Amino acid sequence: MPTVERARLRMEHELDQARREGWKAVKLIHGYGSSGAGGALRTELQKTLRKAAHEGSIRALIAGEDWRLSDETTWSLLQRFPEWKRDSDLGRNNRGVSIVIF
């Protein structure tokens, strides 16, 4: 199990790589935590992503619990990229994933 800082560095590296390769959005699988109450990785990585969205280094973050058709940001992404409608986590309230939009 990585530390929060190691996971944050890995996430930033992978997101930079995805951006360089021209991806428009990625699904980040960070897990929910073994306690069932939400782990530190999820909390801290999403905090970092929210800050990045606020600062404009990513366009948006969709937390797994918001990854559903009724969410405005989700719907906007699905309008642009309808292939994401086949994502297995869409509408499943999976708190162990986040969608990052570049």
A tleap script that builds the chain and sets N, CA, C and O, in Angstrom:
source leaprc.protein.ff14SB
mol = sequence {
  NMET PRO THR VAL GLU ARG ALA ARG LEU ARG
  MET GLU HIE GLU LEU ASP GLN ALA ARG ARG
  GLU GLY TRP LYS ALA VAL LYS LEU ILE HIE
  GLY TYR GLY SER SER GLY ALA GLY GLY ALA
  LEU ARG THR GLU LEU GLN LYS THR LEU ARG
  LYS ALA ALA HIE GLU GLY SER ILE ARG ALA
  LEU ILE ALA GLY GLU ASP TRP ARG LEU SER
  ASP GLU THR THR TRP SER LEU LEU GLN ARG
  PHE PRO GLU TRP LYS ARG ASP SER ASP LEU
  GLY ARG ASN ASN ARG GLY VAL SER ILE VAL
  ILE CPHE
}
set mol.1.N position { 0.843 -1.179 0.000 }
set mol.1.CA position { 0.000 0.000 0.000 }
set mol.1.C position { 0.888 1.241 0.000 }
set mol.1.O position { 1.740 1.396 0.875 }
set mol.2.N position { 0.693 2.120 -0.974 }
set mol.2.CA position { 1.527 3.324 -1.027 }
set mol.2.C position { 1.105 4.346 0.027 }
set mol.2.O position { -0.036 4.350 0.488 }
set mol.3.N position { 2.035 5.200 0.393 }
set mol.3.CA position { 1.698 6.326 1.249 }
set mol.3.C position { 0.898 7.327 0.411 }
set mol.3.O position { 0.868 7.240 -0.816 }
set mol.4.N position { 0.265 8.260 1.080 }
set mol.4.CA position { -0.498 9.287 0.366 }
set mol.4.C position { 0.422 10.062 -0.569 }
set mol.4.O position { 0.068 10.312 -1.721 }
set mol.5.N position { 1.593 10.440 -0.084 }
set mol.5.CA position { 2.497 11.234 -0.916 }
set mol.5.C position { 2.982 10.443 -2.130 }
set mol.5.O position { 3.062 10.988 -3.231 }
set mol.6.N position { 3.305 9.172 -1.940 }
set mol.6.CA position { 3.734 8.343 -3.076 }
set mol.6.C position { 2.590 8.181 -4.084 }
set mol.6.O position { 2.811 8.241 -5.294 }
set mol.7.N position { 1.387 7.979 -3.587 }
set mol.7.CA position { 0.227 7.844 -4.482 }
set mol.7.C position { -0.032 9.151 -5.230 }
set mol.7.O position { -0.371 9.130 -6.413 }
set mol.8.N position { 0.125 10.286 -4.550 }
set mol.8.CA position { -0.079 11.579 -5.195 }
set mol.8.C position { 0.948 11.794 -6.310 }
set mol.8.O position { 0.599 12.257 -7.396 }
set mol.9.N position { 2.202 11.462 -6.046 }
set mol.9.CA position { 3.246 11.595 -7.064 }
set mol.9.C position { 2.964 10.695 -8.264 }
set mol.9.O position { 3.125 11.110 -9.412 }
set mol.10.N position { 2.546 9.473 -7.994 }
set mol.10.CA position { 2.229 8.541 -9.089 }
set mol.10.C position { 1.049 9.047 -9.902 }
set mol.10.O position { 1.065 9.000 -11.132 }
set mol.11.N position { 0.018 9.536 -9.203 }
set mol.11.CA position { -1.154 10.068 -9.893 }
set mol.11.C position { -0.744 11.236 -10.791 }
set mol.11.O position { -1.135 11.287 -11.957 }
set mol.12.N position { 0.030 12.159 -10.263 }
set mol.12.CA position { 0.455 13.318 -11.048 }
set mol.12.C position { 1.274 12.891 -12.260 }
set mol.12.O position { 1.117 13.452 -13.344 }
set mol.13.N position { 2.143 11.904 -12.083 }
set mol.13.CA position { 2.940 11.389 -13.204 }
set mol.13.C position { 2.035 10.781 -14.269 }
set mol.13.O position { 2.193 11.070 -15.455 }
set mol.14.N position { 1.093 9.945 -13.855 }
set mol.14.CA position { 0.206 9.275 -14.805 }
set mol.14.C position { -0.715 10.274 -15.514 }
set mol.14.O position { -0.976 10.133 -16.708 }
set mol.15.N position { -1.202 11.271 -14.792 }
set mol.15.CA position { -2.049 12.279 -15.428 }
set mol.15.C position { -1.255 13.113 -16.424 }
set mol.15.O position { -1.759 13.443 -17.497 }
set mol.16.N position { -0.015 13.458 -16.076 }
set mol.16.CA position { 0.850 14.179 -17.021 }
set mol.16.C position { 1.075 13.349 -18.286 }
set mol.16.O position { 1.026 13.870 -19.400 }
set mol.17.N position { 1.320 12.058 -18.098 }
set mol.17.CA position { 1.537 11.153 -19.230 }
set mol.17.C position { 0.290 11.091 -20.117 }
set mol.17.O position { 0.388 11.173 -21.342 }
set mol.18.N position { -0.868 10.946 -19.497 }
set mol.18.CA position { -2.128 10.880 -20.251 }
set mol.18.C position { -2.356 12.180 -21.024 }
set mol.18.O position { -2.784 12.154 -22.178 }
set mol.19.N position { -2.077 13.289 -20.398 }
set mol.19.CA position { -2.235 14.588 -21.065 }
set mol.19.C position { -1.295 14.696 -22.256 }
set mol.19.O position { -1.704 15.135 -23.330 }
set mol.20.N position { -0.028 14.296 -22.075 }
set mol.20.CA position { 0.950 14.333 -23.174 }
set mol.20.C position { 0.523 13.445 -24.333 }
set mol.20.O position { 0.778 13.770 -25.493 }
set mol.21.N position { -0.126 12.325 -24.027 }
set mol.21.CA position { -0.575 11.402 -25.066 }
set mol.21.C position { -1.880 11.851 -25.723 }
set mol.21.O position { -2.370 11.194 -26.641 }
set mol.22.N position { -2.436 12.954 -25.264 }
set mol.22.CA position { -3.618 13.510 -25.903 }
set mol.22.C position { -4.957 13.016 -25.384 }
set mol.22.O position { -5.986 13.262 -26.014 }
set mol.23.N position { -4.970 12.323 -24.248 }
set mol.23.CA position { -6.243 11.874 -23.692 }
set mol.23.C position { -7.047 13.079 -23.235 }
set mol.23.O position { -6.480 14.060 -22.753 }
set mol.24.N position { -8.355 13.014 -23.383 }
set mol.24.CA position { -9.251 14.096 -22.960 }
set mol.24.C position { -9.805 13.869 -21.562 }
set mol.24.O position { -10.195 14.815 -20.877 }
set mol.25.N position { -9.838 12.607 -21.144 }
set mol.25.CA position { -10.336 12.248 -19.818 }
set mol.25.C position { -9.782 10.870 -19.455 }
set mol.25.O position { -9.491 10.054 -20.329 }
set mol.26.N position { -9.644 10.629 -18.163 }
set mol.26.CA position { -9.192 9.324 -17.686 }
set mol.26.C position { -9.981 8.942 -16.441 }
set mol.26.O position { -10.474 9.799 -15.707 }
set mol.27.N position { -10.088 7.639 -16.222 }
set mol.27.CA position { -10.680 7.139 -14.985 }
set mol.27.C position { -9.540 6.742 -14.064 }
set mol.27.O position { -8.713 5.895 -14.402 }
set mol.28.N position { -9.511 7.360 -12.909 }
set mol.28.CA position { -8.502 7.083 -11.899 }
set mol.28.C position { -9.099 6.111 -10.883 }
set mol.28.O position { -10.149 6.377 -10.299 }
set mol.29.N position { -8.427 4.999 -10.684 }
set mol.29.CA position { -8.889 4.011 -9.698 }
set mol.29.C position { -7.998 4.160 -8.475 }
set mol.29.O position { -6.840 3.741 -8.483 }
set mol.30.N position { -8.544 4.758 -7.429 }
set mol.30.CA position { -7.787 5.008 -6.205 }
set mol.30.C position { -8.255 4.145 -5.046 }
set mol.30.O position { -7.617 4.116 -3.994 }
set mol.31.N position { -9.355 3.447 -5.230 }
set mol.31.CA position { -9.899 2.622 -4.161 }
set mol.31.C position { -10.675 3.458 -3.167 }
set mol.31.O position { -10.618 4.688 -3.182 }
set mol.32.N position { -11.395 2.774 -2.309 }
set mol.32.CA position { -12.249 3.443 -1.331 }
set mol.32.C position { -11.716 3.309 0.086 }
set mol.32.O position { -12.145 4.038 0.981 }
set mol.33.N position { -10.814 2.415 0.292 }
set mol.33.CA position { -10.282 2.205 1.642 }
set mol.33.C position { -10.746 0.884 2.207 }
set mol.33.O position { -11.896 0.486 2.023 }
set mol.34.N position { -9.863 0.217 2.883 }
set mol.34.CA position { -10.161 -1.123 3.401 }
set mol.34.C position { -11.098 -1.096 4.600 }
set mol.34.O position { -11.688 -2.121 4.941 }
set mol.35.N position { -11.245 0.050 5.242 }
set mol.35.CA position { -12.116 0.124 6.418 }
set mol.35.C position { -13.587 0.224 6.037 }
set mol.35.O position { -14.465 0.004 6.871 }
set mol.36.N position { -13.857 0.559 4.772 }
set mol.36.CA position { -15.235 0.762 4.345 }
set mol.36.C position { -15.744 2.153 4.666 }
set mol.36.O position { -16.894 2.475 4.365 }
set mol.37.N position { -14.915 2.972 5.266 }
set mol.37.CA position { -15.319 4.328 5.639 }
set mol.37.C position { -14.656 5.379 4.759 }
set mol.37.O position { -14.806 6.574 5.014 }
set mol.38.N position { -13.940 4.967 3.749 }
set mol.38.CA position { -13.246 5.919 2.884 }
set mol.38.C position { -11.832 6.124 3.377 }
set mol.38.O position { -11.619 6.609 4.488 }
set mol.39.N position { -10.869 5.756 2.559 }
set mol.39.CA position { -9.480 5.801 2.978 }
set mol.39.C position { -8.812 7.135 2.724 }
set mol.39.O position { -9.359 8.015 2.058 }
set mol.40.N position { -7.618 7.261 3.271 }
set mol.40.CA position { -6.837 8.492 3.139 }
set mol.40.C position { -6.454 8.752 1.688 }
set mol.40.O position { -6.440 9.904 1.253 }
set mol.41.N position { -6.143 7.695 0.929 }
set mol.41.CA position { -5.756 7.914 -0.471 }
set mol.41.C position { -6.882 8.584 -1.239 }
set mol.41.O position { -6.658 9.586 -1.918 }
set mol.42.N position { -8.070 8.051 -1.141 }
set mol.42.CA position { -9.218 8.622 -1.845 }
set mol.42.C position { -9.410 10.077 -1.450 }
set mol.42.O position { -9.520 10.950 -2.311 }
set mol.43.N position { -9.450 10.335 -0.164 }
set mol.43.CA position { -9.686 11.686 0.336 }
set mol.43.C position { -8.623 12.663 -0.139 }
set mol.43.O position { -8.946 13.741 -0.638 }
set mol.44.N position { -7.369 12.296 0.011 }
set mol.44.CA position { -6.280 13.214 -0.329 }
set mol.44.C position { -6.091 13.376 -1.831 }
set mol.44.O position { -5.792 14.475 -2.297 }
set mol.45.N position { -6.261 12.298 -2.597 }
set mol.45.CA position { -6.126 12.417 -4.045 }
set mol.45.C position { -7.253 13.269 -4.617 }
set mol.45.O position { -7.017 14.087 -5.507 }
set mol.46.N position { -8.459 13.089 -4.125 }
set mol.46.CA position { -9.561 13.919 -4.603 }
set mol.46.C position { -9.373 15.371 -4.190 }
set mol.46.O position { -9.730 16.278 -4.941 }
set mol.47.N position { -8.818 15.601 -3.010 }
set mol.47.CA position { -8.530 16.969 -2.585 }
set mol.47.C position { -7.540 17.619 -3.555 }
set mol.47.O position { -7.716 18.772 -3.947 }
set mol.48.N position { -6.501 16.876 -3.937 }
set mol.48.CA position { -5.521 17.375 -4.906 }
set mol.48.C position { -6.181 17.663 -6.248 }
set mol.48.O position { -5.890 18.679 -6.878 }
set mol.49.N position { -7.060 16.782 -6.683 }
set mol.49.CA position { -7.743 16.961 -7.964 }
set mol.49.C position { -8.723 18.138 -7.931 }
set mol.49.O position { -8.848 18.863 -8.918 }
set mol.50.N position { -9.408 18.329 -6.822 }
set mol.50.CA position { -10.310 19.481 -6.710 }
set mol.50.C position { -9.517 20.787 -6.788 }
set mol.50.O position { -9.948 21.750 -7.421 }
set mol.51.N position { -8.361 20.805 -6.140 }
set mol.51.CA position { -7.497 21.985 -6.190 }
set mol.51.C position { -7.030 22.220 -7.625 }
set mol.51.O position { -7.016 23.359 -8.092 }
set mol.52.N position { -6.648 21.157 -8.325 }
set mol.52.CA position { -6.206 21.276 -9.718 }
set mol.52.C position { -7.336 21.818 -10.597 }
set mol.52.O position { -7.091 22.631 -11.489 }
set mol.53.N position { -8.556 21.375 -10.353 }
set mol.53.CA position { -9.701 21.874 -11.119 }
set mol.53.C position { -9.939 23.355 -10.813 }
set mol.53.O position { -10.211 24.151 -11.712 }
set mol.54.N position { -9.836 23.702 -9.557 }
set mol.54.CA position { -10.026 25.101 -9.157 }
set mol.54.C position { -8.965 26.008 -9.776 }
set mol.54.O position { -9.258 27.135 -10.174 }
set mol.55.N position { -7.743 25.512 -9.853 }
set mol.55.CA position { -6.630 26.291 -10.411 }
set mol.55.C position { -6.590 26.246 -11.939 }
set mol.55.O position { -5.870 27.025 -12.565 }
set mol.56.N position { -7.358 25.342 -12.536 }
set mol.56.CA position { -7.431 25.270 -13.985 }
set mol.56.C position { -6.436 24.335 -14.645 }
set mol.56.O position { -6.334 24.324 -15.872 }
set mol.57.N position { -5.696 23.546 -13.868 }
set mol.57.CA position { -4.748 22.614 -14.494 }
set mol.57.C position { -5.436 21.351 -15.012 }
set mol.57.O position { -4.860 20.616 -15.813 }
set mol.58.N position { -6.669 21.096 -14.557 }
set mol.58.CA position { -7.562 20.117 -15.183 }
set mol.58.C position { -8.903 20.826 -15.372 }
set mol.58.O position { -9.208 21.792 -14.671 }
set mol.59.N position { -9.687 20.345 -16.309 }
set mol.59.CA position { -10.990 20.996 -16.555 }
set mol.59.C position { -11.992 20.669 -15.469 }
set mol.59.O position { -12.733 21.541 -15.013 }
set mol.60.N position { -12.015 19.398 -15.050 }
set mol.60.CA position { -13.016 19.005 -14.061 }
set mol.60.C position { -12.656 17.666 -13.431 }
set mol.60.O position { -11.867 16.885 -13.962 }
set mol.61.N position { -13.263 17.440 -12.290 }
set mol.61.CA position { -13.176 16.169 -11.569 }
set mol.61.C position { -14.603 15.696 -11.339 }
set mol.61.O position { -15.470 16.463 -10.922 }
set mol.62.N position { -14.828 14.421 -11.619 }
set mol.62.CA position { -16.111 13.800 -11.279 }
set mol.62.C position { -15.795 12.660 -10.316 }
set mol.62.O position { -15.193 11.659 -10.704 }
set mol.63.N position { -16.204 12.819 -9.062 }
set mol.63.CA position { -16.026 11.753 -8.076 }
set mol.63.C position { -16.924 10.580 -8.456 }
set mol.63.O position { -17.980 10.770 -9.060 }
set mol.64.N position { -16.509 9.384 -8.106 }
set mol.64.CA position { -17.259 8.186 -8.477 }
set mol.64.C position { -18.712 8.205 -8.054 }
set mol.64.O position { -19.570 7.684 -8.767 }
set mol.65.N position { -19.006 8.799 -6.901 }
set mol.65.CA position { -20.393 8.859 -6.442 }
set mol.65.C position { -21.232 9.827 -7.278 }
set mol.65.O position { -22.461 9.784 -7.220 }
set mol.66.N position { -20.585 10.695 -8.052 }
set mol.66.CA position { -21.282 11.630 -8.933 }
set mol.66.C position { -21.276 11.173 -10.391 }
set mol.66.O position { -21.872 11.825 -11.249 }
set mol.67.N position { -20.615 10.074 -10.669 }
set mol.67.CA position { -20.476 9.551 -12.036 }
set mol.67.C position { -21.784 8.876 -12.424 }
set mol.67.O position { -21.900 7.651 -12.406 }
set mol.68.N position { -22.778 9.713 -12.778 }
set mol.68.CA position { -24.120 9.235 -13.121 }
set mol.68.C position { -24.741 10.195 -14.121 }
set mol.68.O position { -24.328 11.351 -14.219 }
set mol.69.N position { -25.713 9.728 -14.848 }
set mol.69.CA position { -26.337 10.520 -15.912 }
set mol.69.C position { -26.950 11.815 -15.407 }
set mol.69.O position { -26.981 12.801 -16.144 }
set mol.70.N position { -27.432 11.841 -14.186 }
set mol.70.CA position { -28.097 13.043 -13.670 }
set mol.70.C position { -27.115 14.130 -13.229 }
set mol.70.O position { -27.540 15.236 -12.894 }
set mol.71.N position { -25.828 13.843 -13.223 }
set mol.71.CA position { -24.814 14.836 -12.859 }
set mol.71.C position { -24.485 15.686 -14.088 }
set mol.71.O position { -24.221 15.147 -15.163 }
set mol.72.N position { -24.499 16.987 -13.934 }
set mol.72.CA position { -24.297 17.909 -15.057 }
set mol.72.C position { -22.935 17.731 -15.730 }
set mol.72.O position { -22.850 17.716 -16.958 }
set mol.73.N position { -21.879 17.598 -14.942 }
set mol.73.CA position { -20.543 17.430 -15.512 }
set mol.73.C position { -20.422 16.094 -16.227 }
set mol.73.O position { -19.823 16.009 -17.299 }
set mol.74.N position { -20.991 15.049 -15.633 }
set mol.74.CA position { -20.994 13.733 -16.276 }
set mol.74.C position { -21.727 13.803 -17.613 }
set mol.74.O position { -21.235 13.310 -18.628 }
set mol.75.N position { -22.904 14.417 -17.603 }
set mol.75.CA position { -23.704 14.492 -18.822 }
set mol.75.C position { -22.951 15.247 -19.912 }
set mol.75.O position { -22.998 14.865 -21.081 }
set mol.76.N position { -22.264 16.310 -19.532 }
set mol.76.CA position { -21.479 17.082 -20.493 }
set mol.76.C position { -20.376 16.221 -21.119 }
set mol.76.O position { -20.163 16.265 -22.331 }
set mol.77.N position { -19.682 15.444 -20.294 }
set mol.77.CA position { -18.632 14.554 -20.806 }
set mol.77.C position { -19.231 13.507 -21.748 }
set mol.77.O position { -18.667 13.224 -22.805 }
set mol.78.N position { -20.358 12.940 -21.368 }
set mol.78.CA position { -20.989 11.903 -22.190 }
set mol.78.C position { -21.505 12.455 -23.514 }
set mol.78.O position { -21.567 11.732 -24.509 }
set mol.79.N position { -21.869 13.715 -23.529 }
set mol.79.CA position { -22.283 14.344 -24.791 }
set mol.79.C position { -21.092 14.429 -25.741 }
set mol.79.O position { -21.232 14.196 -26.941 }
set mol.80.N position { -19.923 14.763 -25.204 }
set mol.80.CA position { -18.714 14.891 -26.022 }
set mol.80.C position { -18.139 13.543 -26.407 }
set mol.80.O position { -17.621 13.377 -27.511 }
set mol.81.N position { -18.229 12.570 -25.494 }
set mol.81.CA position { -17.612 11.260 -25.704 }
set mol.81.C position { -18.621 10.163 -25.354 }
set mol.81.O position { -18.557 9.595 -24.264 }
set mol.82.N position { -19.548 9.860 -26.263 }
set mol.82.CA position { -20.604 8.884 -25.957 }
set mol.82.C position { -20.088 7.489 -25.629 }
set mol.82.O position { -20.808 6.706 -25.009 }
set mol.83.N position { -18.865 7.155 -26.026 }
set mol.83.CA position { -18.315 5.832 -25.711 }
set mol.83.C position { -18.167 5.618 -24.198 }
set mol.83.O position { -18.111 4.479 -23.733 }
set mol.84.N position { -18.103 6.711 -23.437 }
set mol.84.CA position { -18.010 6.592 -21.979 }
set mol.84.C position { -19.308 6.068 -21.374 }
set mol.84.O position { -19.317 5.664 -20.211 }
set mol.85.N position { -20.395 6.062 -22.126 }
set mol.85.CA position { -21.661 5.531 -21.614 }
set mol.85.C position { -21.548 4.040 -21.316 }
set mol.85.O position { -22.356 3.492 -20.566 }
set mol.86.N position { -20.556 3.388 -21.898 }
set mol.86.CA position { -20.350 1.949 -21.675 }
set mol.86.C position { -19.467 1.666 -20.457 }
set mol.86.O position { -19.208 0.504 -20.141 }
set mol.87.N position { -19.004 2.715 -19.773 }
set mol.87.CA position { -18.131 2.504 -18.619 }
set mol.87.C position { -18.873 1.720 -17.540 }
set mol.87.O position { -20.009 2.045 -17.194 }
set mol.88.N position { -18.233 0.704 -17.024 }
set mol.88.CA position { -18.874 -0.198 -16.059 }
set mol.88.C position { -19.198 0.474 -14.721 }
set mol.88.O position { -20.021 -0.043 -13.965 }
set mol.89.N position { -18.578 1.600 -14.416 }
set mol.89.CA position { -18.842 2.278 -13.145 }
set mol.89.C position { -19.899 3.371 -13.247 }
set mol.89.O position { -20.314 3.921 -12.227 }
set mol.90.N position { -20.336 3.690 -14.440 }
set mol.90.CA position { -21.329 4.744 -14.622 }
set mol.90.C position { -22.618 4.375 -13.894 }
set mol.90.O position { -23.199 3.317 -14.137 }
set mol.91.N position { -23.054 5.249 -13.009 }
set mol.91.CA position { -24.292 5.044 -12.269 }
set mol.91.C position { -24.204 4.043 -11.133 }
set mol.91.O position { -25.236 3.652 -10.587 }
set mol.92.N position { -23.009 3.617 -10.761 }
set mol.92.CA position { -22.873 2.575 -9.729 }
set mol.92.C position { -22.430 3.103 -8.375 }
set mol.92.O position { -22.208 2.319 -7.453 }
set mol.93.N position { -22.296 4.429 -8.237 }
set mol.93.CA position { -21.912 5.040 -6.970 }
set mol.93.C position { -20.589 4.474 -6.444 }
set mol.93.O position { -20.432 4.253 -5.243 }
set mol.94.N position { -19.648 4.244 -7.352 }
set mol.94.CA position { -18.358 3.658 -6.979 }
set mol.94.C position { -17.436 4.745 -6.449 }
set mol.94.O position { -16.859 5.503 -7.228 }
set mol.95.N position { -17.294 4.825 -5.150 }
set mol.95.CA position { -16.455 5.837 -4.511 }
set mol.95.C position { -14.965 5.538 -4.661 }
set mol.95.O position { -14.130 6.321 -4.208 }
set mol.96.N position { -14.631 4.435 -5.281 }
set mol.96.CA position { -13.238 4.049 -5.463 }
set mol.96.C position { -12.625 4.545 -6.763 }
set mol.96.O position { -11.480 4.220 -7.076 }
set mol.97.N position { -13.389 5.339 -7.528 }
set mol.97.CA position { -12.879 5.870 -8.796 }
set mol.97.C position { -13.175 7.366 -8.869 }
set mol.97.O position { -14.045 7.888 -8.173 }
set mol.98.N position { -12.422 8.030 -9.733 }
set mol.98.CA position { -12.670 9.435 -10.060 }
set mol.98.C position { -12.422 9.600 -11.555 }
set mol.98.O position { -11.547 8.946 -12.124 }
set mol.99.N position { -13.189 10.467 -12.178 }
set mol.99.CA position { -13.009 10.784 -13.594 }
set mol.99.C position { -12.338 12.150 -13.653 }
set mol.99.O position { -12.825 13.119 -13.071 }
set mol.100.N position { -11.215 12.215 -14.362 }
set mol.100.CA position { -10.457 13.458 -14.509 }
set mol.100.C position { -10.595 13.911 -15.961 }
set mol.100.O position { -10.309 13.155 -16.889 }
set mol.101.N position { -11.036 15.151 -16.144 }
set mol.101.CA position { -11.218 15.700 -17.487 }
set mol.101.C position { -10.151 16.761 -17.715 }
set mol.101.O position { -9.989 17.682 -16.915 }
set mol.102.N position { -9.423 16.613 -18.824 }
set mol.102.CA position { -8.358 17.567 -19.148 }
set mol.102.C position { -8.878 18.716 -19.964 }
set mol.102.O position { -8.115 19.612 -20.325 }
savepdb mol mol.pdb
quit
